[in-house]
Amino acid sequence: MLLASGWWGAPRLGAAPQEDAFLELAAVCRPLAALVVENTVAVVGDQLADAPPMSRSCSPLPADARMLAYEEHAQFLHAVAGAGDGFGSPSQVAAPASSWTLVRRLVFLRPDVFIVDDFVMPAVSDTAVVWTVQFRRQPRAAGRQWLLADGQRECLCETLYPRNSAVRQAGSVSGDPAEPRFTSEQRAGDKGVRWLHMAQPRPAGTDQPAVTADCQEKDGQLELTVTTSEQVVRLTLPPPGSDAGWIGIQAADGTVLMPRRPLASGVLPHGPEGVKLIERWDSAYRGERAGWDTGAPAPELKRVVESGLVKPGRTVTFGCGTGASDIYLASKGFEVTAIDVSPTALGIAQKKAEEAGVHVRWVLADVLHLPDLGQFDFFFDRGCYHHVRYVDAAGFQETLRRLARPGTRGLILSCDSDRPPGVREQHMRDDFAELFDIEWLRDSGVENRDGTPRRESWSLMLRRK
């Protein structure tokens, strides 16, 4: 089942992007369906000259794909889906052993701008890859732009990347000239091929000014600026195999509407309840500092690092907030991946890391539905577990099982209570005894910002069996 048990009803990793699970995605894409018959990507290598092309329909996401990342936001919708055998997540894509990999990122900028980012990696380099769109009627074409209209609606479409990509009209699959096809072809090298398109559906005959977009390639990623009459959206879109990317929005007068923050790396809670829950956590970081944010690394964490008990290595942190502990670890030589469900907190954390001159990988994701991050030498949790275990204790255990290898240590700091936020001693023994040896479970006072004790709490040190 797609909507199995899980935190806030989010589908498990591996779920296909079915319409009944992602209702908002289906809703925002309906205006395109009225104008587009089909969009496909096909791979036709020289070694396949006598065989039909391997193709996938992408309307709007690749057929038989897995949803890798998804977020519904008041100002945009972001979805990433992958099909093929060479991907594990938006941040882990390798050359497939056979066949080919297709990853599509779709960003819908409310109210009416679509950004479609396609990445294709064939198993064999120097392979022809063909991107095709079939319209329901003949568009007016001008270079890399098309205008479709049906009397009530029209849609402006434009190829933004690559700049030298020629778009040609081809015959209709059905033979009906009223449903023309347009194609673009690239030869895939060792790093695959990529297309970036923009579409703007709107009422026919409107005097609404067209959206403009500027796309620049920098350090292997696309820097996209989308300008409307009301706002400027800046997107950083790395290729699959690196970070998820970033987004920031300004009003036309320069007022910051949404500070720069990461795009989702996994499937976030969605639908009305999921969006409401994300807002609950995120709003705590907008304006005044969140009540639980001391602005300093956890004293217990510093003790285990500075005593040498935990040594630098691959480290993952849960509920990182604005990153004080993560920046501390990075300054001590740890390779840190920091996870939180609050995009605002991660945006603040990234600024602090830049000021400190350290690198941390900031991941916007649900800890119960993480992308494939690999395994780690150490994990740290300050205040995430004592909420999550009441929603899905088994799911949190599964997250740790995936991230920890034998010998991996973990430090969990939690409040002492029998309801969130907090856990009792027996809760922790029951939750972790199967996978981990408990090196210690002792009192550890949570401190206020001024260093005074705040409430009774636990320090739990684990080691994977």
N, C-alpha and C positions, 0 to 999 in steps of 0.2 A: 504493500500500500504506500502511496506517495506521502500521504499525511499521517504517518505513524506517530507514535508518541515522541515528544521532544519539547525542548524549552520553547514556550510561546507558540507552539504549533509549527515551527519551521521544519521543512522537510529534511530528511537525512541526506548526507553527502552521497551523491550517486543518483539522486532523483532526477528524472527527466523533466524538462520544462513544460509540463502539461498545463493546459489552460485552466483547469479547475483548481490548480494550486496557486497560480499566479494571476489572479483575476485582474489586477490593475494593469499588468503588462498587456493582457489581451485587450483591455478596454482602450488603452492609449494607442494601440496599433490599428484599431478598426478604420480610422480615416485613410491609412495607407492601403488597406485591403480593397477599398472602393476604387482605387486607381491602379493597383499593381496586381497582375495575374499571378506571377511567380518570380522569385529571385533564387538563382542557383549558383553554386560554385562547382566546377568540374576540373579534374586533373586528367590530362592526356599526355602521358610520357611518350618519348620516342619508342620505348620498348613495348608500348601498347598500341602501336599504329594500326594493328588489325583488330583491336578490341574496342568496344564502346567506351566512352569516357566514364570514369568513376565520378558521380556527381551527387550532390546533396541539395535538397530544397532548403531554403533559408527564409521562411516566411512566418514569423519574423526571425526565429532562431533556427539553427541547424536541425534537420530531422534526426531523431534518435539521439539527440545530444543530452549531456548532463548539464544541469544548472550548476555552475561553479561559483558564481557570486551574484547577489541580488540585494538591492536596497530600494525601498520606496521612501521618498523624501518630499517635503512640501514644495520644493523647487525643482526637483528632477527625479527621474527613475533610472536606475543603473542595473543592467543585467549582463552577465557573461555566461556563455554556454560553449561547451566543447564537444566535438564529435571526432572519433578516430581512436588510435591506439598510442598516441604519443604524449598525452597530457595527464597530469594528476590534479592540477589546480591552475588558476590564472597565473600563479607565480612559479609553476613547475611544468615546463613544456620542453620535451626533448624530441629529437628526430625519431619518428616511429620506425620500428623494426620492419614493418611492412605497411602497405597501403599508405594512408596519409592522415594528417591531423588538420582539423579546422576549428578555430576558436573565433567566435563572434562576440564583440562587445557592442551593446546597444545602450546609448545614453539618450534619454528623452528629456529635453529641457522644456519645462512647462512655460507657456501653454502649448507650443506647437512646433518645436524643432527637434528633429531626430538626427543623431550622429550614429553612423553605422561603421564599425571598425572591424575588418575581416583580416585574419591572419591564417595563412595556409602553409603547412610544412609537409611536402611529399617525402616519401622514403628515399627517393632517388633525386639527386640534384639535376639541374639543367632539364627540368620537366616543365611542360606547358601547363599553366593554370589559367582557367577562363572563368571570369565573373560575368554573369548574365542577368539582366532584368527584363521581364516581359510586361508591357503596359496594356491597359484595357483599351487604350485609344492612342492615336498618333500624337506624340508631343511635338512642340516647337523646340528644336534643338539649336543651340548656339555654342559651339565649342564644347566645353566640358559641363555645360548647363542644359537642363531641359525644363520645359514648362508643360504640365498636363492640366487639362480642364475638362469638366463634364457638365458645365452649365451651372452647377451649384457649388462645386468645390474645384479648387486647383491646387497644384503641388509644384513647388520649385525644387529641383534636384540638382546636385552639383558633386562632381568628383573632386575631392580636395587633395588626395594623395594616392599614388605618386603624381607629381606634376607632369611627367612626360607620358602618362598613361592615356593612350588614345581610346576613345569610346566610339564604336562603330555600330551602325544599324545592320541587323541580320534578318533573315526571313523568319516569319512566325512559325512556331512549332505546329500550330493547327492549320497553317496555310492561310489564315485569315489576316489580310493586311491591316485590318482594324486593330489587331493586337500585336504590334511590332515588338521585336526584341532588340536590345542593345547589349553589346558585349565589350569586354576589355580583357586583354590577354597579357600575362607576364611570364617570363621564364624564371623558375625558382632556382636560386642558388643554395648554398649551404645554410643560409639563415632564413629561407622561406620567402614568401611574398606577402604583401600587405596592401589593402585598399582602405581608404577612408572616404565615406560619402556623407553628405548632408541632405536632408529633405525637410521642406517646410509646407505642410498642408495648411490651407486657409480658405476662406470663402472666395468664390469666384468674383472677379471684378473689384476686389477690395482695393482701397487706397493705402492699405497697410504697407509700410516700407519693407522691402526685402531684407532678410537677415544676411549679414556679411560674415565671412569667416576667413581667417588667416591661419595657415598651417605651416609650421616650420619644423624641420627635423634637426634635433640637437642631441648629441651623445646617444644616438640610437633610439631615441624616443620622439614622439610627436608632441609639439607644443601648439595647442589649438586655442585661438581666441575667437569667440563667437559674439558678435555685436548686434543687439536689437535696438529698437528705439528706446527701450527702458533700462536695459542692463548690458553688462559685459561679463561673459563667462570665460574663465581661463581653465583649460583642461591640460593636464600632463598625462599622456597616454603611452606608457612603456609597452613594448611588445610582450606577449606572453613569455614567461621565463624570467621575469623580473618582478618588481613591486606592482601593486594594483593600480597605482596612479593617484592623481590629486585633482581637486576641483576647488575653485574659489569664485565668488560672484560679487560684482560691484554694480551699484546703480549707475545710470548714465552720468550723474553728477559727481561720481567718484566715491559716494558713500558705500562703505563695506556692508553688503547684505549677508554674506556668508564668508567668514575668514577661510583662508586656504586650509583644506583638510583632506585626509585620504579618502579614496573610493573604497568600497567594500572589497575585502579579500575572500569572503565567504557569503553564504546565504544568511542574511540577517532576518530577525523577526519581521513579519510583514502582515499586510491586512490591517484593518483598523486597530485591533488590539496590539499587534506587534509594533506598529508605528507609534502608538501611544506609549508603549513601554520604553522604546528607544528614546522618545522625547523626555520621559521621566528622568532617565539617567543623564541624558545630554544637557538638559536645561540646568542641571546642578552646576555645570561648568561655565555657564554663560553669565557674565556679570561678576558677582562676588565669588570668591573661592569656595568650592564645595566644603561642607562642614568637616568631612573626613580627610580632606587634603591638607596634610601638615606642611607640605612644601619641602620636606627633607627625607632622605632615605631612611628606611626602617632601622632603628638601632639594632634589633636582633639580626637583621641581615648583615649589617656592618660587622657585628661580632663574629659571625661564622666566616666571613670573607677575610677579615684581618687576622683571625687566628690561624688561617691556612687550612681550615677544615674543608672549605669549598674553594677549589682552584679555578682559574679562568678556563672557560670552555664554551661550548654552545649552550646558550641559556634561553629559556622561555619564561615569560612572566604573564600572569593572569590578572586582569583588572588593574592595568598599569596606571590608569588615571593620567595625570599630567607629567608622569615620568621621572620623578625624583630618584626612586630606587634604580630605575633602568639606566639613567644617566650615570649614577654612581657606579653601577656594575661595568658599564662601558668604559668609564675612566680607569678602571682597574684591569682592563684587558679582556673582559668578557665579550663574547659575540652574542649580542642580545636581540631577541625577537620579542616585542612587547605587544600584548593583545588587550584590546578594550572594545566595548560596544558603543562608546561615546566618541563620535567623530570630532566634536569640539575639544575634548580632552586631548586627543591625539594631535590635533593641530597645535595646541599650546605646547605639548610635549616636544614636537618637532622643532619649534622655535627655540625652546630651552636647550635642546641638544645642539643646535647650530651655534648658539651662544657659547656653549661649553666646549665646542670643538670636538664632539664625539659623534660616532655613528650608531644609531639604533634603528632597527627595522620595525616600523610601526604598523601594526596589522589591525584593521577594523573588521572584527568578526565576533561571532557568538562562540564562546568556549565549548559549547556542546556540538557545534557544527563547523569545525575548523577545516580550512583547506589542508592539503598535504604539506606539512612543514618539515617532515623528516623527524629524526630523533635527536634528543638533547642530553647533555651531561648533567644539567641542573635545571630545576624549575622552581619558581618562587610565586607564592600566592599571598597577597595581603588583602584579605577582605572579599575575595570572589567566592571561594568555596562555601563560606558560611551563609551565602544566599542561595547558590545554585543547587546545593545538595537537597534542599527542600522541594525543588522542582523536579530534578532528575539526578539522584545520587548515582544510579547505575551509568547514566550518560557521562557524568564527570569522571567516574572510574575508567570508562572506555577511552575518554580523551587522554588520561594519564597513561593508559596502557599503550596507546599509539605513539605517544611522545617520548616515553621513557624506555631506555634499554636496560639490560641487567647492569646494576651498579650505579645507575642514575640516582642522584640525590635530589630531594625536594624539601623546601622549607615552606610550611603553611602557617600563617598567622591568622587567627580567628578569634572572635569574641566568645565569651563563655555565657551561653544562654541556650534555652531549649526551643528557641524559635528564631527566625532570621531577624537581624543579623547575629548569628551565634550558633555554636554547637556545644554539645556536652562530650565529655571524654569518651563515653561508650559509642557515641555516633562515629567518632574518628576511628576508633578501633574496629568497629564493624565495617566501615567504608573502605579501609586501606589494608587490613591485615592479610587479605588474600594475595595482593600484588607486592606488598612492601614489608620490609622489616622496619619496625619503629625504633629509631635510634634514641629518641627522647620524646616525651610528651610532658611539658612542664608549663608552669605559669609564666606569662610574659605580658606585663602591663602595657596596654596601648597608651600612648602619650598624646597629650594635647599639643598645640603648636608651640606653647611655651615650655614644653618638656615635662609638665606635671602629669601624674597618672590620670588616665581618663576612665578606664573601666577594666574589670578583670578580663583576661584573655589568655589564649593558648599559643604556645610555640611548639610546633610538631615537625620533627626532622625524620624524613623517610629515606629509605634506600631500596631501590627496586631489586627484588629477588632474582 
